[in-house]
């Protein structure tokens, strides 16, 4: 399986333990099972991937340890396929033992969280001899575009998965879904409501207050059918009527309080044109789509757990032959990453980034353009594991996966990002020579290349210091340094401009010193032979190391919190540094888009996908190298090479902040919050200390209250951990 998804088994940190019959289907007959792990599977010691990641649990209950890469989901599937299980009769259906699906809405680009869902759904189908459907839930023409469909297909293929002939669209089922909606009306399970949006919101109640039935709830079947058919015919304006299921307005589950299932939209659909004037909402559509496609395991993220009761209500009240079953897992939350489509769209619309595939974005296309490989991303997902516990994974784990993946496979090149000229006074003018350099220092099979040397070279400005301690082993007055693959240089003099800035260093070289040992070795580029291209250094888009709190599945049309865009205040103004004076090895001029290299001592870089053929190239930094102890101590202010930051201090700060948060009583956390001028941020609170009114005494809207309650719950669990 690891080979199938592009992760060499010898490099993976997770060994798969599957039933022998499953392994027998996956492995060639000539290879014994033990050959996959190097030891008998029964005796192989396997560490739980979920216990190896760098996560901070939000007080979630501990789950049984498992060596299975997809955890409890594999246990569910194996139980379903076992004798007496729900799907046992499918065991002999070659290529169709189980059916999963990845059902994105084509209203934006996919992000790193979707990569986890893609990997889980396609991998489980592959592992158990089934198939995974790619289905577009295109039920909202107001937000959907063909561009998003094509980008999603590209992302799934890039991750190494193939849906084959099983690509479907919810819009293909509109006729059947409409027929089922009429069925619900005919059996008294649905009605047309003519309340306006404000009335519906008020009558819905809250988590502590039961709802109130609409005055239109008891319309006759005939009146409901007539109104619904007139809605379909386009007789009414948007918002004038809505079709709702008849649930229980007193249910403790808000999703069961007469959830809307069809609304009027006079919008052109990207596939069906103007045929439809009414469209199903996601909660009604996706369960029935699962049934139509015969999905055996409907796997989604944990925010849909409370929607499962509604999912089951629809499948129980409709004439469905094969009833699908929904299972939930915790979504992927990563520090510094935005995993909300609405927020990602806001970043694009606000021109904070140059598009959905900006290398700073947490979209899959952004990560691809950044130079992250699908193997690194899938390794990261496997290391995170699959659980039901809400957690936030430190981005350092993703960084480690990226570095380990790239380190073994990319060639090295010398590039000077912040150039300082060095003139070698005793090297003859006009003379030049070629040195042989290894493409990979620990892999001779990757070959060598020629690099040219002449009297003038460029070095990094940070590799020279006019005043330096004894522990500084690079170029300094009275000191010497060795050029990588070249000679030892001795300092002779320096030239400064009118401001006192060093603009040139004069040195002498030691003939015959190419094999000599020296404490300091630096990279360089020949002034005569180097090339100039643009280099972009990227940092994280958010200044904070905390990811956005896990989001609830929002109802279509739900009011948008007025403070929902406050996250824009966390945008890092220094997330992009563009260098136009970098000096590169001449060979790099022949690089093509998506070619990756390690710029020695600077980091890993990729040729940007939009680099013009034959023109100046753009190299994007994928990730910096892990800095040496000395580099951490003496980062030179303003130096481009110092941009590759150390995370050690940041991680220590995060740990201290997390310990401090454990001491904050959730009942007091909001009471002490103030505005910039020191005034209380909130005026009134409920018994738990959750705000109900803003600083001006106005009641907070429903969405804001819900999010504040989520923050309170999270802090309560953190506080209890103490």
TIMARDREN-182084 format. One record per residue (C-alpha): residue in three letters; x, y, z. Coordinates in steps of 0.1 Angstrom, whole numbers, padded with zeros to 4 digits, always signed. Layout:
BEGIN
ALAXYZ...
//
This chain:
BEGIN
UNK+0000+0000+0000UNK+0028+0024+0008UNK+0043+0018-0026UNK+0008+0023-0042UNK+0005+0058-0027UNK+0041+0067-0034UNK+0058+0062+0000UNK+0087+0038-0001UNK+0081+0013+0026UNK+0117+0014+0038UNK+0113+0052+0044UNK+0080+0051+0061UNK+0076+0054+0099UNK+0044+0034+0099UNK+0041-0003+0092UNK+0008-0015+0081UNK-0009-0044+0099UNK-0038-0058+0079UNK-0057-0091+0079UNK-0038-0118+0060UNK-0065-0121+0034UNK-0063-0084+0027UNK-0026-0085+0024UNK-0029-0114+0001UNK-0050-0093-0023UNK-0026-0064-0022UNK+0008-0082-0024UNK+0021-0101-0054UNK+0020-0139-0047UNK+0058-0142-0051UNK+0064-0119-0022UNK+0057-0131+0013UNK+0040-0108+0037UNK+0071-0105+0059UNK+0090-0090+0030UNK+0069-0058+0033UNK+0083-0050+0068UNK+0115-0070+0069UNK+0102-0093+0097UNK+0072-0115+0104UNK+0041-0093+0106UNK+0030-0108+0138UNK+0062-0100+0156UNK+0069-0066+0141UNK+0069-0039+0167UNK+0047-0011+0155UNK+0043+0022+0172UNK+0010+0040+0171UNK+0012+0068+0146UNK-0012+0089+0165UNK+0010+0088+0195UNK+0041+0099+0176UNK+0029+0132+0163UNK+0034+0166+0179UNK-0002+0173+0188UNK-0019+0191+0216UNK-0051+0173+0226UNK-0081+0194+0234UNK-0092+0171+0262UNK-0104+0143+0240UNK-0110+0109+0255UNK-0082+0084+0249UNK-0088+0058+0223UNK-0075+0022+0223UNK-0040+0020+0208UNK-0040+0007+0173UNK-0012-0001+0148UNK-0036+0005+0119UNK-0027+0037+0099UNK-0064+0046+0096UNK-0072+0035+0131UNK-0108+0029+0142UNK-0121+0032+0106UNK-0102+0001+0096UNK-0117-0017+0126UNK-0152-0007+0115UNK-0146-0019+0080UNK-0131-0052+0091UNK-0160-0058+0114UNK-0184-0051+0085UNK-0166-0076+0063UNK-0163-0103+0090UNK-0188-0132+0092UNK-0222-0117+0103UNK-0210-0082+0094UNK-0231-0056+0075UNK-0211-0060+0043UNK-0200-0096+0044UNK-0219-0105+0012UNK-0196-0080-0007UNK-0164-0098+0002UNK-0162-0116-0031UNK-0170-0086-0053UNK-0135-0080-0068UNK-0128-0043-0070UNK-0161-0035-0053UNK-0158-0049-0018UNK-0165-0015-0002UNK-0174+0019-0016UNK-0162+0051-0001UNK-0165+0086-0016UNK-0148+0120-0015UNK-0176+0146-0019UNK-0163+0181-0022UNK-0184+0211-0030UNK-0169+0229-0060UNK-0170+0263-0044UNK-0133+0268-0038UNK-0099+0251-0039UNK-0092+0222-0016UNK-0069+0227+0014UNK-0046+0205+0035UNK-0076+0192+0056UNK-0092+0179+0024UNK-0059+0161+0016UNK-0065+0140+0048UNK-0100+0131+0037UNK-0089+0122+0002UNK-0061+0100+0015UNK-0084+0083+0040UNK-0112+0076+0016UNK-0092+0065-0014UNK-0067+0045+0007UNK-0094+0026+0026UNK-0111+0016-0007UNK-0077+0006-0022UNK-0067-0014+0009UNK-0099-0034+0011UNK-0103-0041-0026UNK-0131-0015-0031UNK-0135+0017-0050UNK-0137+0054-0041UNK-0161+0078-0059UNK-0151+0114-0066UNK-0184+0132-0063UNK-0190+0169-0067UNK-0218+0181-0044UNK-0228+0209-0068UNK-0261+0219-0051UNK-0254+0256-0047UNK-0250+0273-0081UNK-0244+0307-0065UNK-0209+0296-0055UNK-0198+0269-0079UNK-0176+0271-0109UNK-0160+0248-0134UNK-0126+0261-0124UNK-0131+0246-0090UNK-0141+0212-0104UNK-0110+0211-0125UNK-0087+0222-0096UNK-0102+0195-0074UNK-0096+0168-0100UNK-0060+0180-0104UNK-0054+0178-0066UNK-0067+0143-0063UNK-0046+0131-0092UNK-0015+0149-0078UNK-0019+0131-0045UNK-0017+0098-0065UNK-0053+0087-0065UNK-0075+0076-0093UNK-0113+0075-0093UNK-0113+0057-0127UNK-0148+0059-0142UNK-0164+0069-0109UNK-0167+0106-0111UNK-0202+0118-0103UNK-0221+0151-0098UNK-0250+0157-0074UNK-0266+0176-0102UNK-0270+0143-0121UNK-0294+0133-0093UNK-0315+0164-0092UNK-0346+0147-0108UNK-0344+0118-0082UNK-0338+0142-0053UNK-0368+0163-0063UNK-0389+0131-0066UNK-0379+0121-0031UNK-0387+0156-0018UNK-0422+0152-0032UNK-0424+0118-0015UNK-0417+0134+0019UNK-0445+0159+0012UNK-0469+0131+0002UNK-0463+0111+0034UNK-0466+0141+0056UNK-0429+0144+0064UNK-0422+0178+0047UNK-0439+0211+0042UNK-0435+0244+0025UNK-0427+0272+0050UNK-0434+0308+0040UNK-0418+0324+0071UNK-0391+0349+0063UNK-0355+0343+0074UNK-0357+0363+0106UNK-0389+0345+0117UNK-0374+0311+0110UNK-0343+0320+0130UNK-0363+0332+0160UNK-0386+0301+0160UNK-0357+0277+0158UNK-0348+0284+0194UNK-0313+0277+0208UNK-0293+0250+0224UNK-0310+0257+0257UNK-0345+0268+0244UNK-0368+0246+0224UNK-0380+0258+0190UNK-0415+0269+0180UNK-0435+0253+0152UNK-0441+0275+0121UNK-0476+0286+0115UNK-0474+0271+0081UNK-0463+0236+0094UNK-0498+0221+0091UNK-0506+0230+0055UNK-0524+0202+0036UNK-0504+0178+0014UNK-0521+0192-0016UNK-0513+0228-0007UNK-0476+0218+0000UNK-0474+0199-0033UNK-0489+0228-0053UNK-0466+0253-0037UNK-0435+0232-0041UNK-0443+0226-0078UNK-0448+0263-0083UNK-0414+0269-0066UNK-0399+0245-0092UNK-0417+0264-0120UNK-0400+0296-0109UNK-0432+0314-0098UNK-0417+0328-0066UNK-0387+0349-0056UNK-0357+0337-0037UNK-0365+0335+0001UNK-0402+0336-0004UNK-0407+0299+0004UNK-0386+0270+0016UNK-0393+0233+0019UNK-0386+0219+0054UNK-0386+0184+0068UNK-0409+0177+0097UNK-0387+0169+0126UNK-0391+0178+0162UNK-0389+0215+0171UNK-0382+0205+0207UNK-0353+0182+0199UNK-0320+0188+0217UNK-0303+0184+0184UNK-0308+0217+0165UNK-0303+0199+0132UNK-0336+0180+0138UNK-0357+0212+0142UNK-0374+0211+0108UNK-0342+0215+0088UNK-0347+0232+0054UNK-0342+0208+0025UNK-0350+0228-0006UNK-0347+0266-0014UNK-0354+0288-0044UNK-0324+0300-0063UNK-0327+0318-0096UNK-0291+0311-0106UNK-0276+0294-0136UNK-0260+0261-0127UNK-0226+0252-0142UNK-0239+0219-0155UNK-0277+0221-0157UNK-0280+0257-0169UNK-0314+0273-0160UNK-0334+0241-0158UNK-0339+0243-0121UNK-0353+0271-0099UNK-0351+0251-0067UNK-0320+0233-0053UNK-0316+0208-0025UNK-0295+0218+0005UNK-0264+0198+0014UNK-0279+0180+0044UNK-0307+0166+0023UNK-0286+0158-0008UNK-0255+0141+0004UNK-0270+0112+0022UNK-0293+0104-0007UNK-0264+0107-0031UNK-0246+0081-0010UNK-0276+0059-0013UNK-0279+0063-0051UNK-0242+0054-0055UNK-0244+0025-0031UNK-0218+0039-0008UNK-0211+0014+0020UNK-0190+0037+0043UNK-0198+0074+0043UNK-0167+0089+0060UNK-0167+0126+0070UNK-0152+0149+0096UNK-0163+0153+0131UNK-0183+0185+0127UNK-0209+0164+0109UNK-0215+0141+0139UNK-0246+0160+0151UNK-0259+0159+0115UNK-0258+0120+0115UNK-0292+0119+0132UNK-0307+0140+0103UNK-0287+0118+0078UNK-0304+0087+0092UNK-0338+0104+0094UNK-0338+0110+0056UNK-0326+0075+0047UNK-0352+0060+0070UNK-0381+0080+0056UNK-0373+0076+0019UNK-0378+0045-0004UNK-0341+0037-0004UNK-0329+0001-0010UNK-0293+0003+0001UNK-0289+0024+0033UNK-0254+0040+0037UNK-0239+0045+0072UNK-0220+0076+0082UNK-0188+0076+0103UNK-0168+0106+0115UNK-0132+0113+0123UNK-0114+0144+0136UNK-0105+0169+0110UNK-0069+0180+0104UNK-0059+0212+0123UNK-0024+0225+0118UNK-0007+0255+0135UNK-0002+0285+0112UNK-0026+0270+0086UNK-0060+0283+0076UNK-0084+0254+0070UNK-0116+0272+0063UNK-0128+0276+0027UNK-0145+0309+0036UNK-0114+0323+0051UNK-0092+0312+0022UNK-0117+0328-0002UNK-0115+0360+0019UNK-0077+0360+0015UNK-0081+0357-0022UNK-0109+0383-0026UNK-0090+0408-0003UNK-0059+0404-0025UNK-0038+0394+0005UNK-0025+0366-0018UNK-0022+0364-0055UNK-0047+0336-0059UNK-0059+0302-0046UNK-0025+0287-0055UNK-0004+0313-0038UNK+0025+0293-0022UNK+0016+0308+0012UNK-0019+0293+0010UNK-0028+0261+0028UNK-0046+0249-0004UNK-0033+0217-0020UNK-0025+0237-0051UNK-0007+0263-0030UNK+0014+0235-0013UNK+0021+0220-0048UNK+0033+0254-0062UNK+0053+0259-0030UNK+0072+0227-0039UNK+0058+0202-0013UNK+0057+0167-0027UNK+0026+0144-0025UNK+0048+0118-0007UNK+0057+0143+0021UNK+0021+0154+0025UNK+0008+0118+0027UNK+0035+0108+0051UNK+0025+0137+0073UNK-0012+0126+0072UNK-0002+0090+0081UNK+0018+0103+0111UNK-0011+0124+0123UNK-0032+0093+0125UNK-0070+0090+0124UNK-0090+0095+0157UNK-0121+0111+0170UNK-0102+0134+0194UNK-0100+0170+0184UNK-0064+0181+0182UNK-0040+0207+0167UNK-0009+0193+0151UNK+0023+0214+0153UNK+0034+0225+0118UNK+0069+0213+0128UNK+0058+0177+0120UNK+0049+0187+0085UNK+0082+0205+0081UNK+0101+0174+0092UNK+0082+0153+0067UNK+0090+0178+0039UNK+0127+0180+0048UNK+0132+0142+0051UNK+0114+0137+0018UNK+0134+0163-0002UNK+0168+0156+0014UNK+0172+0123-0002UNK+0159+0131-0037UNK+0170+0167-0047UNK+0203+0178-0062UNK+0224+0205-0045UNK+0233+0238-0060UNK+0252+0269-0047UNK+0232+0301-0046UNK+0241+0334-0029UNK+0209+0352-0017UNK+0224+0383-0002UNK+0256+0388-0022UNK+0289+0404-0011UNK+0317+0407-0036UNK+0351+0390-0029UNK+0381+0399-0050UNK+0410+0374-0048UNK+0440+0396-0053UNK+0466+0370-0060UNK+0445+0350-0085UNK+0455+0360-0121UNK+0430+0383-0139UNK+0414+0365-0169UNK+0422+0331-0155UNK+0394+0306-0147UNK+0391+0270-0139UNK+0364+0243-0134UNK+0358+0225-0102UNK+0339+0192-0099UNK+0311+0193-0074UNK+0288+0165-0062UNK+0251+0168-0070UNK+0244+0150-0037UNK+0270+0147-0010UNK+0258+0113+0003UNK+0246+0098-0030UNK+0273+0095-0056UNK+0249+0078-0080UNK+0234+0113-0086UNK+0266+0123-0104UNK+0286+0155-0105UNK+0286+0189-0122UNK+0312+0215-0132UNK+0313+0248-0114UNK+0335+0277-0127UNK+0359+0296-0106UNK+0375+0330-0113UNK+0391+0360-0096UNK+0359+0375-0084UNK+0332+0356-0065UNK+0300+0363-0045UNK+0296+0351-0010UNK+0267+0356+0015UNK+0269+0389+0034UNK+0264+0370+0066UNK+0295+0350+0059UNK+0317+0380+0066UNK+0319+0399+0099UNK+0341+0429+0105UNK+0339+0422+0142UNK+0335+0386+0152UNK+0341+0364+0182UNK+0367+0336+0183UNK+0338+0311+0177UNK+0331+0326+0143UNK+0347+0304+0117UNK+0338+0322+0086UNK+0355+0352+0069UNK+0367+0379+0092UNK+0397+0402+0095UNK+0428+0381+0103UNK+0409+0349+0095UNK+0405+0324+0068UNK+0377+0303+0053UNK+0374+0276+0026UNK+0353+0279-0004UNK+0331+0248-0010UNK+0350+0226-0036UNK+0376+0254-0039UNK+0405+0271-0022UNK+0412+0285+0012UNK+0409+0323+0013UNK+0427+0347+0037UNK+0414+0381+0045UNK+0434+0410+0033UNK+0413+0442+0032UNK+0377+0455+0028UNK+0361+0484+0010UNK+0332+0504+0025UNK+0307+0529+0009UNK+0299+0564+0022UNK+0276+0550+0048UNK+0302+0526+0063UNK+0287+0495+0047UNK+0311+0469+0035UNK+0307+0465-0003UNK+0338+0445-0011UNK+0362+0422+0006UNK+0398+0417-0007UNK+0414+0383-0001UNK+0442+0361-0012UNK+0440+0324-0019UNK+0463+0296-0008UNK+0475+0277-0039UNK+0470+0239-0036UNK+0446+0242-0007UNK+0416+0226-0024UNK+0420+0194-0003UNK+0430+0213+0029UNK+0409+0212+0060UNK+0394+0243+0074UNK+0370+0250+0103UNK+0348+0273+0082UNK+0334+0263+0047UNK+0311+0286+0028UNK+0293+0285-0005UNK+0299+0309-0033UNK+0291+0318-0070UNK+0315+0330-0096UNK+0309+0366-0105UNK+0317+0360-0141UNK+0298+0328-0146UNK+0268+0331-0123UNK+0232+0339-0133UNK+0205+0362-0120UNK+0170+0350-0112UNK+0143+0360-0088UNK+0140+0342-0055UNK+0110+0343-0032UNK+0113+0336+0005UNK+0080+0325+0021UNK+0070+0325+0057UNK+0037+0314+0072UNK+0007+0336+0063UNK-0005+0338+0099UNK+0016+0354+0126UNK+0002+0331+0153UNK+0011+0295+0159UNK-0024+0286+0168UNK-0047+0273+0140UNK-0083+0285+0137UNK-0105+0266+0162UNK-0123+0236+0146UNK-0153+0249+0128UNK-0188+0237+0129UNK-0206+0226+0097UNK-0224+0258+0088UNK-0259+0259+0073UNK-0261+0274+0039UNK-0274+0310+0043UNK-0264+0312+0080UNK-0257+0348+0091UNK-0220+0357+0089UNK-0205+0369+0121UNK-0195+0406+0119UNK-0162+0396+0135UNK-0156+0366+0113UNK-0129+0383+0094UNK-0109+0393+0124UNK-0084+0366+0114UNK-0071+0391+0088UNK-0054+0410+0116UNK-0032+0380+0121UNK-0018+0381+0086UNK+0019+0383+0086UNK+0031+0413+0066UNK+0065+0397+0061UNK+0052+0364+0047UNK+0069+0372+0014UNK+0103+0385+0007UNK+0114+0389-0029UNK+0151+0389-0038UNK+0161+0403-0072UNK+0199+0403-0067UNK+0205+0367-0059UNK+0235+0350-0077UNK+0229+0315-0089UNK+0250+0287-0105UNK+0248+0290-0142UNK+0232+0255-0145UNK+0201+0267-0128UNK+0191+0287-0158UNK+0181+0255-0175UNK+0157+0245-0147UNK+0121+0239-0155UNK+0089+0246-0135UNK+0086+0223-0105UNK+0123+0213-0106UNK+0135+0212-0070UNK+0169+0218-0055UNK+0187+0223-0022UNK+0204+0257-0023UNK+0233+0247+0000UNK+0231+0262+0035UNK+0199+0281+0025UNK+0171+0257+0021UNK+0150+0238-0005UNK+0137+0256-0035UNK+0114+0249-0065UNK+0110+0266-0098UNK+0077+0285-0098UNK+0050+0270-0121UNK+0045+0304-0137UNK+0082+0310-0146UNK+0084+0320-0182UNK+0102+0296-0206UNK+0136+0311-0216UNK+0131+0341-0194UNK+0142+0350-0158UNK+0131+0322-0135UNK+0114+0325-0101UNK+0126+0301-0074UNK+0102+0296-0044UNK+0116+0286-0011UNK+0099+0253+0000UNK+0114+0252+0034UNK+0146+0263+0051UNK+0173+0241+0065UNK+0175+0233+0102UNK+0199+0259+0115UNK+0231+0252+0132UNK+0235+0262+0169UNK+0257+0292+0159UNK+0232+0304+0134UNK+0205+0305+0160UNK+0226+0326+0182UNK+0238+0352+0157UNK+0210+0358+0132UNK+0221+0390+0114UNK+0193+0416+0113UNK+0181+0422+0077UNK+0201+0393+0062UNK+0182+0373+0037UNK+0200+0341+0046UNK+0188+0345+0082UNK+0152+0342+0070UNK+0152+0304+0077UNK+0140+0307+0112UNK+0146+0283+0141UNK+0115+0269+0157UNK+0131+0259+0190UNK+0125+0292+0208UNK+0090+0294+0193UNK+0081+0259+0205UNK+0094+0267+0240UNK+0071+0299+0239UNK+0042+0278+0227UNK+0047+0253+0255UNK+0049+0281+0281UNK+0017+0297+0267UNK-0001+0264+0268UNK+0009+0259+0304UNK-0003+0294+0312UNK-0036+0287+0295UNK-0042+0257+0318UNK-0044+0282+0347UNK-0071+0303+0332UNK-0106+0296+0346UNK-0130+0295+0317UNK-0156+0313+0338UNK-0133+0343+0340UNK-0115+0342+0306UNK-0140+0365+0288UNK-0146+0388+0318UNK-0111+0401+0318UNK-0108+0407+0280UNK-0106+0444+0271UNK-0104+0466+0240UNK-0073+0485+0229UNK-0083+0514+0251UNK-0088+0492+0282UNK-0126+0490+0282UNK-0144+0457+0289UNK-0149+0438+0256UNK-0183+0424+0267UNK-0211+0438+0289UNK-0231+0408+0299UNK-0224+0371+0304UNK-0244+0339+0311UNK-0239+0318+0342UNK-0208+0301+0327UNK-0191+0334+0319UNK-0198+0332+0282UNK-0206+0367+0267UNK-0241+0374+0256UNK-0238+0412+0249UNK-0210+0433+0234UNK-0193+0463+0250UNK-0222+0486+0239UNK-0248+0463+0255UNK-0261+0449+0222UNK-0270+0412+0221UNK-0245+0391+0202UNK-0258+0372+0172UNK-0263+0334+0172UNK-0231+0327+0152UNK-0209+0347+0175UNK-0224+0331+0206UNK-0218+0297+0192UNK-0182+0304+0185UNK-0176+0319+0219UNK-0192+0288+0235UNK-0167+0267+0214UNK-0138+0287+0228UNK-0152+0283+0263UNK-0155+0245+0259UNK-0120+0243+0246UNK-0106+0263+0275UNK-0127+0242+0300UNK-0110+0211+0288UNK-0076+0227+0290UNK-0083+0240+0325UNK-0095+0206+0336UNK-0062+0190+0323UNK-0044+0209+0351
//
